[in-house]
Amino acid sequence: MVADDKVFAGSIPEVYDRLMVPLIFEPYARDLAGRIVLAGPLDVLETAAGTGVLTRAIAARLPGHARIVATDLNQAMLDQAAARQSPPDRVTWRQADALALPFEDRAFDVVACQFGAMFFPDRVKGYREARRVLKPGGHFMFNVWDRISENEFADVVTEALAKVFPQDPPLFMARTPHGHHDVGRIREELSAAGFTDIAIETVEHRSKAASPRDVAVAYCQGTPLRNEIVTRDATRLDEATKAATEALAHRFGSGPVDGRIRAHVISATG
């Protein structure tokens, strides 16, 4: 992972929330929230909460007296999330690094992380922090994307941008969101952090959008992929987005589009 992979700033949070969240994140948020609720937690910590899609799903399912603390490294993402939360005092939003959590030991029943572990510079350290703040017998529940070839929109966009920048292709999607799909390694890292009773399930959904353009804008302008494009040539962002749109239309058609997404859902006991 490179430094810009963690930067969700500028216009990215708004585009991410408007287009990426319904495109790929909502079905997995519902899935993970359902698993969390079954554990019956009263104190929940979410790390790498982004714009709050999982947070909202958890809040809608847990009783009003349950405590929910949602954190993210990027304050701009939390600001976008907090603006959408209703009622506004249902969740405590706090900027925090998942590798150095500002919470006491054994404070939470569940620690949840929706597609954030791939961004940890040191995943064992991040997992160890999650275990530290869990109560005895507490659960760490998170998900990570499967390999990019099993996630069709991300794969097509990445291939399209490689043709726009053949000398230095933007590989953010393959490198980071889809770069940590090895379930054997996930088990090893969790075990190294002290977790037991590790369960991993692969879950497939369909990703749908009104047009190829919506998908292209979501990926090229609503993720750190934008940072990669702009770093190469800021004047070519529209060109790159158009190339991704055309590639998606060629593969999936020019009307509403539908592609496979696949992820691993993990639960580990502290």
N, C-alpha and C positions, 0 to 999 in steps of 0.2 A: 504494500500500500504506500502511496505517496501522500505528501502533506495535504494537497488539495482534495483528496478523496473524502476528507472529513468536513469540508467547508460547505455548509448549506446557508448561504447568505445572499444579500441583494434581492433579486427577483425570484430566486430559486424556491424559497418557502411557499410563496403564493401559488406558483405554477405546480409545484409538487402536491400541495394540498388539493388544488382544483382538479388536476388531471391524473397524477400518479396514484393518489390514494384510492380513488374508485377503480382505477385500471387494474392494479395488482395487489393492493394492501388490504382492502376491506374484507374479502373472503377469509383471509388468514387471521385477521383481527377477530372476526366472529368465532372462528375455530378456536383460537387460543383463549379468548375470553371465556368460552364455554368450559374449557378444561380447567381454567383458573377457578371458576365459580364452584366446580365440583369439589375443590379442596376446602371450601368453606372458610376462606381467610377473612380476618378482621383488619389486618394491616398489610397493605400491598405496596410494594415499591416497583415502579417501572423505570428502567434505564433505557437510554436512547429512544425516548418517547416520540421524537419527531414532532409532527403536527397533531398528534394525539388520537390517531384512529383507534389504536388499541385501548388507550385511556378511556375514550368515550364508550367503547364496547364493554369494558369492565364496569364503569360507573353505572351503565344502564342495567346491569345484572346483579350487582351487589347491593345489600341493604344500605339504607341511608347512614347508618352508624359506622359502617366500615370506613377505615382511613385509607385514602389513596394518595400516594406521593409520586408525581411523575417528574422525571429528570431528563435532561439532554445536555450535550456538550455545547450546542448552538442555541444561544438565547433567541435568535430570530425565529427559530422553529417553535420554541416554547411560546413566544409572543403570538404566533399564528394559532397555536393550539388553544391558548387561554382565551383568545378572542371568540372561539367557537364553542367553548364549554358553557353549558347551561344545566343547572344553576351555576353561577360563577364560583361559588365557594365549595363545590362538591369535591374538587381536586386541589391539592397543593402543588404548584408548579415551581421547580427549582433547578437552576442551572448547576450541573455537576458532571464531573468526569467519572464514568463507570469504573475506571481503574483506581480511583481514589475517592470513594463515596464518603460524604460528610455526615455519616450516621453512626450511631452507637452499634456495638455488637448485639446480635440477637434481637433485632428490633422489628422484624417483619415475618409474617407467615409465608408470604410468597414474594419472590423477586421475578419479574417478567421482563422480557426484552423481545420486541418485535423487529426482526431483521436488523439488529444492531451489532451483534457479536462479530460480524465480519469486519466491522470497522475498528475493533479493538487492536491497538498496536501490539499488545501482549494478551492473548486470549486467556491463557492460564491465570494471569494476574487479575484479569477482569472477572473470571469465574471464581477466583479465590475471594475477591471482594464481595461478590454476590453471596457466597457461602458465609462469609464473616457476619453479614448483617441479617442472616436468616436465623430464626428461632430453631432450636433443636427439632429435627423432623420436618423442617420447612421445605418448601419446594421452589426450585429454580426452573422456570418454564420459558422457553424461547424457541424461535424458529430461524432457519437460515435457508437461503435459496439453494436449490440443486444446481448442477452444472448448467452453463449457459445454453448448451444445445437442447436442454429439456425445457427451456423458457423461450418460446419462439419469437416474441416481439423483441426482446433484448438481443437475441442472436442476430436477427435480421438488421436491426439498427447498427449493431457493432460492425457487421460486414459491410454495410453501406458506407459508414464513415471511414472504413479502411480504404475505400476507393477514392474518397475525397482527399484524404491525407495519406497517400501510399507510402511516403517516406517515414512517417511517424504516426501510425494509426492510434486514435484514442481508444484505449483499452480499459477504461474505468470499469465498465460493466462486467467484463470477464475477469478482471484482476481482483476486484473487491466484492461487490454484491454476490457474484457467482464464483468467487475464488476459494471458498471455504466449505465445500460440499462433501468432503470425505468423511463419512460417518465413523470410520475407524479412528481417524485422527480426533474427531470430536469426542469420542468416548475416552481416548487417551488423555486429552487435555482436561476433561472434566474429572477424571480419576486423579490426575496429577494435582488438581485443585482441592481434592478431598471429598468429592461427591460420590455417592453410592446409588444403587437402584436406578441406573440410567436407562431410560426408555426412549427410543427414536422411531418415529413413524414418518413415512414419506406420504405426503398429501398433495394431490393434484387438483387444480381448479382450471376454469376457463377464464381468460382475460378478454374483456369486451370493451369496445369503444365505438363511438358514432362514426368515426372516419379514420383513415390512416394518418391524416394530418394531426389529429388529437394525440395519437400514440407517439408520433415523431416529436411533437412539441413537448410532450411529457418527458420523454427520455433526454432529448437534446437540450432542453431549457429548464427542466424541473428537477434535475439531479446534478451532482458534480461533474457529469459528462460535459455540461456547459463550460465548466472551468477549463477542461482539457481543450475544447474546441477554441475557446477565446484565447487561450495561451498560445495556440498554434497560429491563429490569425483571427482577430476579433471581427474583421470585416466579413468573414465567411460563415457566421453563425446561421444566417438565413439560408445560405447555399447548402450547408450541412443538413439543416432541418428539411429542406426540400428534397435532398438526396435520400434521406431516410424515409420521407413520405412516399416517394416514388418506389422505393424498394418494398415497402410494406404493401402498397397498392398492387404491385406486381405479384406478390406472394399471396395476399389475402383478399384482393378485390378493392374497388374504389368506394364501396358503400360501407355499411357497418362491418367491423372486423372482429374476429374471434380467434384467439390463439391459446395454446397450452401454457400454463405456468405450473411449476412443481417446486415443492419445498420440503425440508425436513423439519418436523416438530419434535422438540426434545424436552423431556422432563427428567430432573435429577433431584435426589433428596440430599439435603445438607446434613 
